[in-house]
Amino acid sequence: MIRELAAKKRLTVSFDFDAGVSQIMADERRLKQMLVNLLSNAVKFTPAGGEVGLEIRGDALNHILSFTVWDTGIGIRSEDLPHLFKPFVQLDGGLARSAEGTGLGLALVSEMASLHGGGVGVESEPGKGSRFTVSIPWVKPPVESPAPAGRVGAAGAGATGAEGAAPASAQGGRPAAAGALVLMVDDTEASLMVVRDYLTTQGYRVITARDGLEGVAMAKLSHPDVVLMDVMMPGLDGLEATRRMRKDPSLKKTPVIALTALAMPGDRERCLEAGMNDYLSKPVKPDELVGVIEGRLRRNA
């Protein structure tokens, strides 16, 4: 999910895992959210030509599983480390000043690690890079067995379609609504690039906006077939942007799909109350995203 972003910056990506770790008991979606968030940050804050990597280690004696994301990026000052996992804090320094985001990412990683019964640690040195380690209890499944076909284990790979929606591969390898115009509103460049590139390969036309205000303006101008809306954005957030779209008669029935890192109780309900039609949390499985888009486009046909 981050290799293409890294390639555009000429970054070397490494993956090293403990062969003794095969299957674990964990929340698949939340675990993936934590790792993609940390890897995206590593790519964002590592200058061109650097390195990023993921290491997985199992401590059988203490029953601890560790996921370490490291980079050779700008690093973090020791006095800033205590503030890293606080919501809405974005450190002021060098490349960090020009990076986009709300500062919620690491706070959510810390919260999700805690909900797993673990935590997050960091080691960093300015100019030499950082190492973020998510440690969770290593609980093995009661019966060692391969994941069911089409499903992904925490240490596996693959994707399934959204419930009730056929994945793109079941539709002849190309979405039925290929050619539809998708407006993606998101202030995080990594999310924009990953989703835009994937949807483009599927035949969609994709335009982007970096905040809610720009998103509303572009929606009124381009009249997209579907809108992918982030929620937490500087200035006008996704909830208010959706409300403004719904006040425009020409956008009243345009499908708006929340695509957000928010994953707390009540977030889905708030998105639907604001006028959104569906709610997906990042990182989303490609087939699931296409399945939801296709479903909404069919209903609107």
Long-range contacts (C-beta under 8 A, 24 or more apart in sequence): 1-36, 1-39, 1-194, 1-283, 2-36, 2-39, 2-40, 2-43, 2-52, 2-190, 2-194, 4-193, 4-194, 4-197, 5-40, 5-43, 5-190, 5-193, 5-194, 6-43, 6-52, 8-193, 9-43, 9-46, 9-47, 9-48, 9-49, 9-50, 10-48, 10-49, 11-43, 11-46, 11-48, 11-49, 11-50, 11-51, 11-52, 12-50, 12-51, 12-52, 13-51, 13-52, 13-53, 14-51, 14-52, 14-53, 14-54, 15-53, 15-54, 16-53, 16-54, 16-55, 16-56, 17-54, 17-55, 17-56, 17-155, 18-56, 18-57, 18-58, 20-58, 20-60, 21-56, 21-57, 21-58, 21-65, 21-138, 21-155, 22-144, 22-155, 23-140, 23-141, 23-144, 23-147, 23-153, 23-154, 23-155, 24-65, 24-138, 24-139, 24-140, 24-141, 24-154, 24-155, 25-139, 25-140, 25-141, 26-116, 26-136, 26-139, 26-154, 27-112, 27-115, 27-116, 28-152, 28-153, 28-154, 29-281, 30-112, 30-115, 30-116, 30-263, 31-116, 31-136, 31-154, 32-283, 33-108, 33-109, 33-112, 33-261, 33-263, 33-281, 33-282, 33-283, 34-67, 34-109, 34-112, 34-113, 34-134, 35-67, 35-69, 35-134, 36-282, 36-283, 37-105, 37-106, 37-108, 37-109, 37-261, 38-69, 38-109, 38-132, 38-134, 39-69, 40-105, 40-188, 40-190, 40-191, 41-69, 41-105, 41-106, 41-132, 42-69, 42-70, 42-71, 42-73, 42-130, 42-132, 43-71, 43-190, 44-99, 44-189, 44-190, 45-71, 45-73, 45-74, 45-95, 45-96, 45-99, 45-130, 46-71, 46-72, 46-73, 46-74, 46-129, 47-73, 47-74, 47-95, 50-129, 56-155, 58-138, 59-138, 60-138, 63-137, 63-138, 63-139, 64-118, 64-135, 64-136, 64-137, 64-138, 65-135, 65-136, 65-137, 65-138, 66-133, 66-134, 66-135, 67-133, 67-134, 67-135, 68-131, 68-132, 68-133, 68-134, 69-131, 69-132, 69-133, 70-129, 70-130, 70-131, 70-132, 71-129, 71-130, 72-128, 72-129, 73-129, 73-130, 74-126, 74-127, 75-124, 75-125, 75-126, 75-127, 75-128, 75-129, 75-130, 76-122, 76-124, 76-126, 76-130, 77-126, 81-122, 81-124, 84-122, 85-109, 85-110, 85-120, 100-187, 100-188, 100-189, 100-210, 101-187, 101-188, 102-187, 102-232, 102-233, 102-234, 104-232, 104-261, 105-261, 108-261, 108-263, 109-134, 112-263, 152-285, 159-285, 159-286, 159-287, 159-288, 160-285, 160-287, 160-288, 161-287, 161-288, 161-290, 161-291, 162-287, 162-288, 162-291, 162-292, 162-295, 164-295, 165-288, 165-291, 165-292, 165-294, 165-295, 166-291, 166-294, 167-287, 167-288, 167-290, 167-291, 168-202, 168-286, 168-287, 168-290, 168-291, 168-294, 169-287, 171-294, 174-202, 174-203, 175-202, 175-203, 175-204, 175-290, 175-293, 175-294, 176-294, 176-297, 176-298, 177-204, 177-225, 177-293, 177-294, 177-297, 177-298, 178-202, 178-203, 178-204, 179-203, 179-204, 179-205, 180-204, 180-205, 180-225, 180-226, 180-293, 180-297, 181-205, 181-206, 181-207, 181-222, 181-223, 181-224, 181-225, 181-226, 182-206, 182-207, 182-224, 182-225, 182-226, 182-227, 182-228, 182-293, 183-207, 183-208, 183-209, 183-215, 183-218, 183-219, 183-222, 183-224, 183-226, 183-227, 183-228, 184-208, 184-209, 184-227, 184-228, 184-259, 185-209, 185-210, 185-211, 185-212, 185-214, 185-215, 185-218, 185-227, 185-228, 185-229, 185-230, 185-233, 185-238, 185-241, 186-210, 186-228, 186-230, 186-233, 186-259, 187-211, 187-230, 187-233, 187-234, 188-230, 191-230, 191-259, 191-282, 195-228, 195-259, 195-289, 198-286, 198-289, 199-289, 199-290, 202-290, 204-293, 211-235, 211-236, 212-236, 212-237, 212-238, 212-240, 212-241, 213-241, 215-241, 216-241, 216-244, 216-245, 219-245, 219-248, 219-251, 219-254, 220-248, 220-250, 220-251, 223-250, 223-251, 223-254, 224-254, 225-254, 225-255, 225-297, 225-300, 226-254, 226-255, 226-256, 226-257, 226-293, 226-296, 226-297, 227-254, 227-255, 227-256, 227-257, 228-257, 228-259, 229-256, 229-257, 229-258, 229-259, 229-260, 229-276, 230-258, 230-259, 230-260, 231-258, 231-260, 231-262, 231-267, 231-271, 232-260, 232-261, 232-262, 238-271, 238-274, 239-270, 239-271, 239-274, 240-274, 242-271, 242-274, 242-275, 242-276, 243-274, 243-275, 245-275, 246-275, 253-300, 254-300, 255-293, 255-296, 255-297, 255-299, 255-300, 257-292, 257-293, 257-296, 259-284, 259-289
